[in-house]
Amino acid sequence: MPKLIYSYLASLDGYVADPAGRFDWAVPDEEVLDFINATERDIGTYLYGRTMYEMMTGWENDPAVAEQSPKSAEFALIWQAAEKVVFSRSLESVSTQRTRLERDFDPALVRRIKAGADRDLNVSGATLAASAWRAGLIDECHVFLAPMLVGGGKGMFPGGLRQPLELLDERRFGNGMVFLRYAVDR
């Protein structure tokens, strides 16, 4: 059965954005991006909230994003080939192919999408992922830890979450980033 994976680049102290909303300290280099591409090839559907979706549209709508490097171009193709579901009450329409808009996050809908999928799903965006965590939908957590402490900002995990995890894989990169892959222990 396909898995719902929460994957994110975060600071060592667990933030996806610093107090100013920046995350430039977590930009992957080519080695990390190559590894991300290898893991993302198994993703058939991305689940996004409005903010994360709007950040990701550049992978389809802005050629300069893919032209940053060969691995960026590869990621753009992977991202464009996947289905996208955007959960937003404020977004009026979507601007990318293979994308549908849902007004409310509905755990039952996510379960149906997952049941009908033949490839893994990925949930991105800390706010949307918090809803998925609380609904018990997350099967795996992939964390790319940047060698940076930012001291506050937007946390990767929702407050009050208590969830046992089982370490499945780990990898160190030359730029100091570390990848950790966990299964959710149910």
ABEGO torsion letter per residue (X at the ends): XBBBBBBBBBBAAGBABBAAGBAAAABBBAAAAAAAAAAAAABABBBBBAAAAAAAAAAAABAAAAAABAAAAAAAAAAAABBBBBBBAABABBABBGBBBBABBBAAAAAAAAAABABBBBBBEAAAAAAAAAAGABABBBBBBBBBBAGEEBBABBBGBBBBBBBABBBBBAAGBBBBBBBBBX
